[in-house]
Amino acid sequence: MRYVCYALAGFWLMPGFAQTNARTQLKLADAEAMALKNHPQVLAAQDVTLAQGRKIVEARSAYFPTVDGELTGSGGNYGARIGAGFISDSRLFDRFGDGIEINQLITDFGRTQSLVAQSRLEQGASEQSYQAVRYDVLLRVSQAYYNALRAQALVKIAQKTVEARQTQDTQVTELQRNNLRSTLDVSFADLTVSRAKLLLLRYQGMVQSAFAELTRALGAQQLTNYELVDEPPAPSPGPSAEDLVRQAMQNRPELAALRLTREAAYRFEDAERDLKRPTVSFVGMAGYMPYIDQITLPRVIPQEYAGAAVNAQIPIFNGHLFTARREEAHYRAVEADQRIRDMEDIISRDVRSAYADAQTSYQAITVTAEALREASLALDLAHSRYTLQLASIVELTDSELNQTEAQIDNLNAQYDYQTMYAALQFAIGALR
């Protein structure tokens, strides 16, 4: 009866129980495409890039004229003059007029050009940051995908272990009934069944956690019972970490973003330096006043008006404001240089570390496969010795435990390397 309860408990905890039997097949490439389309971090980074592109238009707008339409109506007492405040006429009179005003920058001797260049570079840096976010999401999708595959494979190992232990327990119990085995043998067989079922429950819980993480990595809100497709084994990590470091220096989007940010900082320093140069601009206005108080001002003011001027604004002294702004921009640019150096050191460390982890995991596949072969051979010998009554149940259960652990170690080594290889590709900037 207890075996039936264990089986029902295991079946209840299996993913997809009490749900529809239809399962959506999901490959790693499909998972990556889904994440890039739906993940909120990718969408947010994309919006930041689009917003940064608008700053180019903002900086470039200084090249174009500004045109304003104006409507003015005023009234005042006869013969009065303005004593305080600001109204655009020194004499008060009743009037109503409309017109337009045009302002056009002629030259600021390169400041606007530097600001536009800075905005373009910052937009390029934003695009590289967007690419970095995509890489980060792709890495998490790969890790979650392989962890879910690992958990499902571990469940299969645990299920086969439970079946084998139950079969053995049934055989030992039958032999004990015929006085061919002792009660101690039955107790050990029961213990192996319980351990196998506990292992199955643990791995079934791992499957649920792995699919929850995969759902988060995909940027989805609804948990879906996917049927994951195994990926082909990853190739070897390569012969040298130094070649990969050089590749990372060329490919990593974070480093490219910092380099563009540094160039933008130096262009902004140029723009702040140009604050000391003159600014030449043109202003023109024209309009019509359909109503003028002809009693107060008979035939003095014409109804049409127009005017234009060119103005040169030359900075002379402002309390060293422009000097301080240029120096601040310079130190910001130098700071960007140091941030690049720091990022290069971080990337070099990450690549070497990822390469070492990948190498270790790659070699572990061969070692654990050999251990699995030896454990399977030892189990066969122990089973034969136990059948011939040349070995105890303890020797047999130890061999079974060793084989199960060897199977788990070999499976973990394979998926560890898949995960480590994805991390290595991320470190060198070679993810899809």
Secondary structure, DSSP 8 states (H G I E B T S, - for coil): -HHHHHHHHHHHHSTTTTS-S--EEE-HHHHHHHHHHH-HHHHHHHHHHHHHHHHHHHHHGGGS-EEEEEEEEE---TT-B--SS--S-SB---EEEEEEEEEEEEE-TTHHHHHHHHHHHHHHHHHHHHHHHHHHHHHHHHHHHHHHHHHHHHHHHHHHHHHHHHHHHHHHHHHHHTTSS-HHHHHHHHHHHHHHHHHHHHHHHHHHHHHHHHHHHTT-SS---EEE----------S-HHHHHHHHHHH-HHHHHHHHHHHHHHHHHHHHHGGGS-EEEEEEEEEEEEEE-TTTSTTTS-SEEEEEEEEEE----STTHHHHHHHHHHHHHHHHHHHHHHHHHHHHHHHHHHHHHHHHHHHHHHHHHHHHHHHHHHHHHHHHHHHTTSS-HHHHHHHHHHHHHHHHHHHHHHHHHHHHHHHHHHHTT---
